[in-house]
C-alpha cells in the first residue's frame, strides 16, 4: 500500500498563529481518537456470532465501544466550542472552509443546541457513572433476562449481568419502553454525529495544510493492511 508523507518543519509550525496552531493540533488528535473508535465499532457490529455465549459478549462489546465513541464526540464538541468559537477563530477561517465542512458544522450546532442523546450518554454512562440510575434499574430486571457470568479458561471473565443491567438503564434513558428501538437510535445517532465531527476536522486540517504547510510529499510502500472481511474483534483471546 502506498503512503504519502508530508514532512512538517518547525519553521512551518511556528508560522501558524498560536490559536490556530493549538486548534489544528488538538483536532488532529481528536480525529484519530474518533476514527479508531469508529473502526472498532464497525468491526464489532459487522456480524453477529451464531454461538449464544459469543453473541452475548459481542453485543455488550458493541455497547462499550459505542458509549466511548459517544463520550468522545461530546468532548470533541466541547473542544470546538472552546477552541474554535470561544477564541473567535471561527470569524477568521470559517469563510475559507469548504461548503461540506461548514455544512457539517451547522449540523453539529443544531444537534448540540438542544437536549440530545450524546450528552446523556457522556454524562451518565460513558465518562461518568450514575449509581442511582443503575440502582433504579435493578427492580426492573425480569426473570427472563437470564443474567450470567462467563469465565473462560484463558482467565477472561465477562460479567454479562453487569452489562445487561447498565445497557438497559442506558437504553431506557435513550427511549423508554422499547430497548430495540433505543439501541438502533443510539448506534445510528452516534455514528452520524461522529462522522459529521470528523468531516469538520478534516476540512479544517486540509485548510491548515493548504495555507501553512503546502503539499510536497514523499511516497512510501508499507505492507498491505488486512482485509476488513478477515478482521474480528473478540473479547476472549488466547
QUIVEN-V579192 format. One record per backbone hydrogen bond with DSSP energy under -0.5 kcal/mol. NH is the residue of the N-H (numbers start at 1). CO is the residue of the C=O. E is the energy in kcal/mol with one decimal. If there is no record, write none. Layout:
BEGIN
nh: {NH & NH}
co: {CO & CO}
e: {E & E}
END
This chain:
BEGIN
nh: {3 & 5 & 5 & 6 & 7 & 7 & 9 & 13 & 14 & 15 & 16 & 16 & 21 & 22 & 23 & 24 & 25 & 26 & 27 & 28 & 29 & 30 & 31 & 32 & 33 & 34 & 35 & 36 & 37 & 38 & 39 & 40 & 41 & 42 & 43 & 44 & 45 & 46 & 46 & 49 & 55 & 56 & 57 & 58 & 59 & 60 & 61 & 62 & 63 & 64 & 65 & 66 & 67 & 68 & 69 & 70 & 71 & 72 & 73 & 74 & 75 & 76 & 77 & 78 & 79 & 80 & 81 & 82 & 83 & 84 & 85 & 86 & 88 & 89 & 90 & 91 & 92 & 92 & 93 & 94 & 96 & 97 & 97 & 102 & 103 & 104 & 105 & 106 & 107 & 108 & 109 & 110 & 111 & 112 & 113 & 114 & 114 & 120 & 121 & 122 & 123 & 124 & 125 & 126 & 127 & 128 & 130 & 131 & 133 & 134 & 135 & 136 & 137 & 137 & 138 & 139 & 140 & 141 & 145 & 146 & 150 & 152 & 155 & 158 & 160 & 161 & 162 & 163 & 164 & 165 & 166 & 167 & 168 & 169 & 170 & 171 & 172 & 173 & 174 & 175 & 178 & 182 & 183 & 184 & 185 & 186 & 187 & 188 & 189 & 190 & 191 & 192 & 193 & 194 & 195 & 196 & 197 & 198 & 199 & 200 & 201 & 202 & 203 & 204 & 205 & 206 & 207 & 208 & 209 & 210 & 211 & 212 & 213 & 213 & 214 & 216 & 218 & 220 & 222 & 230 & 231 & 231 & 234 & 237}
co: {220 & 3 & 218 & 4 & 5 & 216 & 7 & 9 & 10 & 11 & 12 & 13 & 17 & 18 & 19 & 20 & 21 & 22 & 23 & 24 & 25 & 26 & 27 & 28 & 29 & 30 & 31 & 32 & 33 & 34 & 35 & 36 & 37 & 38 & 39 & 40 & 41 & 42 & 43 & 47 & 51 & 52 & 53 & 54 & 55 & 56 & 57 & 58 & 59 & 60 & 61 & 62 & 63 & 64 & 65 & 66 & 67 & 68 & 69 & 70 & 71 & 72 & 73 & 74 & 75 & 76 & 77 & 78 & 79 & 80 & 80 & 81 & 85 & 84 & 84 & 88 & 88 & 89 & 89 & 90 & 93 & 93 & 94 & 98 & 99 & 100 & 101 & 102 & 103 & 104 & 105 & 106 & 107 & 108 & 109 & 110 & 111 & 116 & 117 & 118 & 119 & 120 & 121 & 121 & 122 & 122 & 124 & 129 & 130 & 130 & 131 & 132 & 133 & 134 & 134 & 135 & 137 & 138 & 142 & 143 & 158 & 156 & 152 & 150 & 158 & 148 & 159 & 159 & 160 & 161 & 162 & 163 & 164 & 165 & 166 & 167 & 168 & 169 & 170 & 171 & 175 & 178 & 179 & 180 & 181 & 182 & 183 & 184 & 185 & 186 & 187 & 188 & 189 & 190 & 191 & 192 & 193 & 194 & 195 & 196 & 197 & 198 & 199 & 200 & 201 & 202 & 203 & 204 & 205 & 206 & 207 & 208 & 208 & 209 & 209 & 214 & 5 & 3 & 1 & 227 & 227 & 228 & 232 & 235}
e: {-2.9 & -0.6 & -3.1 & -0.5 & -0.6 & -0.6 & -0.5 & -2.2 & -2.7 & -1.2 & -0.6 & -1.1 & -3.1 & -2.5 & -1.9 & -3.0 & -2.3 & -2.0 & -2.7 & -1.9 & -1.7 & -2.5 & -2.5 & -1.7 & -1.9 & -2.6 & -2.6 & -2.4 & -2.1 & -2.6 & -2.4 & -2.3 & -2.5 & -2.6 & -2.7 & -2.3 & -1.8 & -0.8 & -0.5 & -0.5 & -2.3 & -1.9 & -2.0 & -3.0 & -2.3 & -1.9 & -2.3 & -1.8 & -1.8 & -2.3 & -2.3 & -2.7 & -2.6 & -1.9 & -2.5 & -2.5 & -2.5 & -2.4 & -2.4 & -2.1 & -2.1 & -2.7 & -2.3 & -1.9 & -2.2 & -2.2 & -2.6 & -2.1 & -3.4 & -1.8 & -1.9 & -2.0 & -1.4 & -0.6 & -2.1 & -1.0 & -0.6 & -1.1 & -1.8 & -1.8 & -1.8 & -0.6 & -1.2 & -2.1 & -2.3 & -1.8 & -1.9 & -2.3 & -2.2 & -2.0 & -2.6 & -2.4 & -2.2 & -2.6 & -0.9 & -0.5 & -0.8 & -1.4 & -2.4 & -2.6 & -2.4 & -2.0 & -2.2 & -2.3 & -1.6 & -0.6 & -0.8 & -0.6 & -0.5 & -1.7 & -2.9 & -2.1 & -0.9 & -0.6 & -1.4 & -0.7 & -1.5 & -1.9 & -2.0 & -1.0 & -2.9 & -3.1 & -2.0 & -3.0 & -1.6 & -2.0 & -0.9 & -1.5 & -2.6 & -1.8 & -2.5 & -3.1 & -2.3 & -2.0 & -2.6 & -3.2 & -2.2 & -1.4 & -1.6 & -2.9 & -1.2 & -2.2 & -2.4 & -2.2 & -2.3 & -2.6 & -2.4 & -2.3 & -2.6 & -2.1 & -2.1 & -2.5 & -2.5 & -2.0 & -2.0 & -1.9 & -2.0 & -2.3 & -2.4 & -2.0 & -2.3 & -2.8 & -2.1 & -2.0 & -2.5 & -2.6 & -1.8 & -2.0 & -2.2 & -2.7 & -2.4 & -3.0 & -1.1 & -0.8 & -4.2 & -0.6 & -2.4 & -2.9 & -2.6 & -1.8 & -0.5 & -1.2 & -0.7 & -0.5}
END
